[in-house]
Amino acid sequence: MMVRYALLSILSLSLTLQHNLVSTTSEYTIPYDRAPSEFEGIESPSCGKEIEQMDVSAIEKPNQIRLSFTGDPTEMAITWTTNGVTKEPEVEQVKYGISEDDMKYIATSVSHQYKWHWDEEKGAWYYTSGFIHEALMINLTPGKKHFYQIESNGQKSDVIEFMAAPEHGSRSPLSFFHVGDVGTFGTSVMVTKDMMDRMEKQPFHGMIHCGDISYANKFDGERPDNAEQKVWDTWGQMVEPIGSKMAYMAVPGNHELDTWDSTNENGKIYAKRFILPGNERYFSYGVGMVHFVAVSTDESIDKTSTQGTWFENVLTKINEERDKWPWLVVYQHRPIYNSNNKHKNWEGREFNVSKVYENPEIIGWVDNYPELIVKTPR
């Protein structure tokens, strides 16, 4: 597996999609400033060994902060993790507003934990997650900068800023990062740092992650019987400098959904870690002049399938509003067509997008394959 990144520009509409990776925290530190030679095992085509992993049980302050679009430009979903919860009568909450001095709105969260892999010999769970909190910020001003601060577990996050999605149909320029096959390897950190540097030079509205997210299914050069969950925590903290400042829109890959490739996660952990529209495996949402459609390539999408029926209905509806959505971006993990014999084509792909929607932008990504980008401007 290699971490890759590239740059895709659609200059005619001033829409920019950037491919890159993602990063850090308080008690636990991601080594963003480490030189390539200081990461162990990086030698082409190897992406190196995993960095030191995070112990979420030791960190009180809100961590793994990540935003996501809901499809409504006046909303932004948010998730974060702590090692405990606030004592009553206080609650886990987010204060936010249009200025750092006027965060007058409050969003309270729902919280959950999960346990993973019962160890028969020890008579205990191998892993217990931190408290994962989810909240919804509403009454946002579309296209405008906002500020927020999390108050949770008796701790406060830094004050963080983000840009709300533009109004549907707005012709204002958009900029997105786009990544796939990330993990917590040395190269993962390097590309994350590159993205952080780019954020210093221009604003971004969001991130698209085309599957194979944390690689919890394999750790330290071995394949555990059950996915190593601390890798999810480490990945979540690594991407925080990106995901806390823009919507992080992921879609699952084979290493999240496939029984063998996810070492028994079967999509369960992906569902617990992300807060996304729809059923979270496939969904759509609009941002300004672009409608994004995320599809799951480890599920069938032919016309007889549930996803296929949903996909056709979504594309038909979007096509009826071409004045609002002149651009369609369809993204997924496995490519529609692929010459790599290991991963092959996306099974159940018997669906011609162009018959339903003219001129889509299709992005595919899978490890060990030449990236597929199909561009057909209107």
C-alpha positions in Angstrom: 0.0 0.0 0.0 1.3 3.4 -0.9 0.0 6.7 0.2 -0.5 8.9 -2.8 -1.7 12.4 -3.5 -2.4 14.5 -6.6 -4.1 17.7 -7.6 -7.2 17.9 -9.7 -8.4 21.3 -10.9 -11.6 22.3 -12.7 -10.5 25.9 -13.6 -13.6 26.7 -15.7 -15.8 26.7 -12.6 -13.1 27.8 -10.1 -13.7 24.5 -8.3 -10.5 23.0 -6.9 -10.3 19.4 -5.6 -6.9 18.6 -3.9 -5.6 15.1 -3.2 -3.6 14.8 -0.1 -3.4 13.3 3.4 -3.9 14.5 7.0 -3.0 15.4 11.9 -2.4 16.5 16.2 -3.2 17.0 19.9 -2.3 17.9 23.5 -0.8 15.1 25.6 -0.2 12.9 22.6 1.8 14.4 19.7 1.9 13.5 16.0 5.4 13.9 14.6 4.5 16.3 11.7 7.9 18.0 11.6 9.9 14.8 11.4 12.1 14.5 8.3 11.4 11.6 5.9 14.6 9.9 6.9 13.5 9.8 10.5 10.4 7.7 9.8 11.2 4.0 10.0 10.8 1.7 7.0 10.0 4.3 4.3 11.5 3.0 1.1 9.6 2.9 -2.1 7.1 1.4 -2.5 6.8 0.9 1.3 4.9 3.6 3.2 6.9 2.8 6.4 5.9 1.6 9.8 3.1 3.0 11.9 3.9 5.9 14.2 3.6 5.5 17.9 0.0 4.8 18.6 -2.4 6.8 20.8 -3.7 5.7 24.2 -7.1 7.3 24.2 -7.8 6.4 27.8 -5.0 8.8 29.0 -6.3 11.9 27.2 -8.9 14.0 29.0 -9.1 16.9 26.6 -11.4 16.7 23.5 -9.5 14.9 20.8 -10.1 13.4 17.3 -12.3 16.4 16.5 -13.9 16.2 13.1 -16.6 18.1 11.2 -19.0 16.8 8.4 -21.6 18.2 6.1 -25.3 17.3 6.5 -26.5 18.6 3.1 -28.0 21.7 4.8 -25.7 24.7 4.4 -26.9 26.1 7.7 -25.7 23.0 9.6 -22.4 21.3 10.4 -22.1 18.0 12.3 -19.2 17.5 14.7 -17.7 14.5 16.6 -15.0 14.3 19.2 -13.6 11.9 21.8 -12.7 12.1 25.5 -11.7 9.5 28.1 -14.6 10.5 30.4 -17.8 12.5 30.5 -18.8 15.7 32.3 -20.4 15.3 35.7 -24.1 16.3 36.0 -25.6 18.8 35.8 -23.1 19.9 33.2 -23.3 18.4 29.7 -21.0 17.8 26.7 -21.5 20.7 24.4 -20.1 23.0 21.7 -20.4 26.7 21.8 -20.2 28.5 18.4 -20.9 31.7 16.5 -19.8 34.0 13.8 -17.0 35.5 15.8 -14.7 34.4 18.6 -16.2 36.9 20.9 -19.8 36.0 20.1 -20.2 32.2 20.4 -23.8 32.5 21.5 -25.1 29.2 20.2 -24.9 25.9 22.0 -25.1 22.4 20.6 -25.3 19.5 23.1 -24.1 16.0 22.2 -25.1 12.4 22.4 -22.3 10.1 23.6 -21.5 6.4 23.2 -18.7 3.9 23.8 -18.0 0.5 22.3 -16.0 -2.5 23.3 -14.0 -4.7 21.0 -12.9 -8.4 21.1 -13.6 -10.3 24.2 -10.4 -12.0 25.4 -11.4 -15.5 26.7 -8.1 -16.1 28.4 -8.1 -12.8 30.3 -11.8 -12.6 30.8 -11.8 -9.0 29.7 -12.4 -6.8 26.6 -9.2 -6.2 24.6 -10.2 -2.6 23.8 -12.7 -0.1 25.2 -13.2 3.1 23.2 -13.2 6.6 24.6 -16.5 8.4 24.8 -17.4 9.4 21.3 -19.6 12.5 21.2 -21.8 13.7 18.3 -23.5 17.1 18.0 -25.1 19.3 15.4 -24.4 23.0 14.9 -27.4 24.8 13.4 -28.3 28.3 12.4 -25.0 28.8 10.5 -24.7 31.5 7.9 -23.9 29.7 4.6 -20.5 30.5 3.1 -19.3 32.4 6.2 -16.6 31.8 8.7 -17.6 30.5 12.1 -15.9 29.8 15.4 -16.5 27.0 18.0 -15.2 25.6 21.2 -15.9 22.2 22.7 -16.6 21.9 26.5 -16.5 18.2 27.4 -15.2 16.0 30.2 -14.5 19.1 32.3 -12.0 20.3 29.6 -12.1 22.9 26.8 -10.8 22.6 23.3 -9.1 25.5 21.6 -11.3 27.9 19.7 -11.4 26.6 16.2 -12.7 28.2 13.0 -14.3 26.7 9.9 -16.2 27.8 6.8 -19.9 26.9 6.5 -21.0 25.4 3.2 -22.1 27.9 0.5 -25.8 28.2 -0.4 -27.0 25.5 -2.8 -26.5 26.8 -6.3 -23.9 29.5 -5.3 -21.2 30.0 -7.9 -18.6 30.9 -5.3 -15.3 29.1 -5.7 -14.8 25.8 -3.8 -11.6 24.0 -2.7 -11.5 20.4 -1.5 -8.8 18.0 -0.5 -9.1 14.4 -1.8 -7.3 11.4 -0.3 -7.4 7.6 -0.2 -5.5 4.7 1.5 -4.3 6.7 4.5 -3.4 4.7 7.7 -1.0 5.9 10.3 2.3 5.3 8.5 5.2 7.6 8.1 4.1 8.7 4.7 0.6 9.4 6.1 2.1 11.9 8.5 4.2 13.5 5.7 1.2 14.0 3.4 -0.9 15.3 6.3 1.8 17.9 7.0 1.7 18.9 3.4 -2.0 19.5 3.6 -1.6 21.5 6.7 0.9 23.7 4.9 -1.5 24.2 2.0 -4.2 25.3 4.5 -1.9 28.2 5.5 -2.0 29.5 1.9 -5.6 29.1 0.9 -9.0 28.3 2.5 -10.6 24.8 2.0 -14.2 23.8 2.3 -13.8 20.1 2.8 -12.0 16.8 2.5 -13.1 13.7 0.5 -11.6 10.4 1.7 -12.2 7.6 -0.8 -12.0 4.6 1.6 -9.3 2.5 3.3 -9.1 4.9 6.2 -7.1 3.8 9.2 -5.8 0.3 8.2 -6.7 -1.1 11.7 -6.8 -4.5 10.1 -3.0 -4.8 10.0 -0.6 -3.5 12.5 3.1 -3.6 13.1 3.7 -5.7 10.1 1.2 -8.4 11.2 -2.4 -9.2 10.7 -4.2 -9.4 14.1 -7.2 -11.8 14.5 -9.3 -8.7 15.2 -8.6 -5.2 14.0 -6.3 -3.1 16.2 -8.6 -0.3 17.5 -6.0 2.1 18.8 -5.0 2.6 15.1 -8.4 4.3 14.7 -7.7 6.6 17.6 -4.3 7.5 16.2 -5.7 8.1 12.7 -8.5 10.3 14.2 -5.9 12.4 16.0 -3.6 12.6 13.0 -6.3 14.1 10.8 -7.7 16.5 13.5 -5.8 19.6 12.2 -7.7 19.0 8.9 -11.0 17.6 10.1 -11.6 20.1 12.9 -11.4 23.0 10.4 -13.4 21.6 7.4 -16.0 18.9 6.7 -14.3 15.5 6.5 -16.4 13.4 4.1 -15.3 9.7 4.0 -16.7 6.7 2.2 -15.8 3.1 3.2 -13.4 0.9 1.4 -12.7 -2.8 1.5 -10.6 -2.3 4.7 -13.7 -1.0 6.4 -16.5 -3.3 5.1 -15.0 -6.5 3.8 -14.9 -9.3 6.5 -11.4 -10.5 5.6 -9.9 -7.1 4.7 -11.3 -5.4 7.8 -10.4 -8.4 10.1 -14.0 -8.7 11.3 -15.0 -5.1 11.6 -17.6 -5.5 8.8 -18.4 -1.8 8.8 -19.4 -1.7 12.4 -16.4 0.4 13.6 -16.7 2.8 10.6 -20.3 3.4 11.6 -19.3 4.2 15.2 -16.5 6.5 14.2 -18.2 8.7 11.6 -21.2 11.0 11.5 -22.3 11.3 7.9 -25.5 11.8 5.9 -27.9 9.0 5.0 -26.8 5.5 6.0 -23.2 6.7 6.1 -22.0 4.1 3.6 -23.6 5.8 0.5 -25.1 9.3 0.6 -25.3 12.6 -1.3 -25.0 16.3 -0.3 -24.8 19.6 -2.1 -22.1 22.3 -1.5 -22.5 25.4 -3.5 -22.6 24.6 -7.3 -21.6 21.0 -6.8 -23.5 17.9 -5.8 -21.4 15.1 -4.3 -22.5 11.5 -4.4 -20.6 9.0 -2.3 -21.1 5.3 -3.2 -20.0 2.1 -1.5 -18.0 -0.2 -3.8 -18.2 -3.2 -1.5 -21.9 -3.4 -2.1 -23.7 -3.9 -5.4 -25.0 -0.9 -7.3 -26.7 -2.7 -10.2 -30.3 -1.7 -10.8 -31.8 -4.6 -8.8 -29.9 -3.6 -5.6 -30.9 -1.2 -2.9 -27.9 1.1 -3.5 -28.6 1.0 -7.3 -32.2 2.1 -6.9 -31.1 4.8 -4.5 -28.3 5.9 -6.9 -30.6 6.2 -9.9 -33.1 8.2 -7.9 -30.5 10.6 -6.6 -29.0 11.2 -10.0 -32.4 11.7 -11.6 -33.3 14.3 -9.0 -30.0 16.1 -9.3 -30.3 16.2 -13.1 -33.7 17.9 -12.8 -31.9 20.8 -11.1 -29.0 21.3 -13.4 -29.3 25.1 -13.0 -28.5 24.6 -9.3 -26.0 21.7 -9.7 -24.0 22.3 -12.9 -21.4 19.9 -11.5 -21.7 16.4 -10.1 -18.9 14.6 -8.4 -19.3 10.9 -7.8 -16.7 9.3 -5.6 -16.0 5.8 -4.3 -13.2 3.5 -3.3 -12.8 0.8 -5.9 -12.5 2.1 -9.5 -15.2 1.4 -12.1 -12.6 0.0 -14.4 -9.2 -1.2 -13.2 -6.3 -3.1 -14.8 -4.9 -4.3 -11.5 -5.6 -8.0 -11.2 -5.5 -7.9 -7.4 -8.3 -5.5 -6.9 -10.0 -5.9 -10.3 -13.1 -3.9 -11.2 -15.9 -2.7 -9.0 -18.3 -5.6 -8.9 -22.0 -4.7 -9.5 -21.0 -1.7 -11.5 -23.5 -2.3 -14.3 -24.9 1.2 -14.1 -24.3 3.8 -16.7 -24.1 7.2 -14.9 -24.2 9.2 -18.1 -27.6 7.8 -19.0 -29.1 9.4 -15.9 -26.8 12.5 -15.5 -24.8 14.2 -18.2 -21.2 15.1 -17.7 -20.3 13.7 -14.2 -17.0 14.0 -12.5 -16.0 10.5 -11.3 -13.2 9.9 -8.9 -12.0 6.4 -8.0 -9.2 5.2 -5.7 -7.8 1.9 -4.6 -4.4 0.9 -3.3 -2.0 -0.5 -5.9 -3.8 0.9 -8.9 -3.4 3.9 -11.3 -5.8 6.5 -10.0 -8.9 6.9 -12.2 -10.3 10.4 -12.9 -13.0 10.8 -15.5 -13.7 14.5 -16.4 -16.5 15.5 -18.7 -17.1 19.3 -18.4 -20.6 20.5 -19.3 
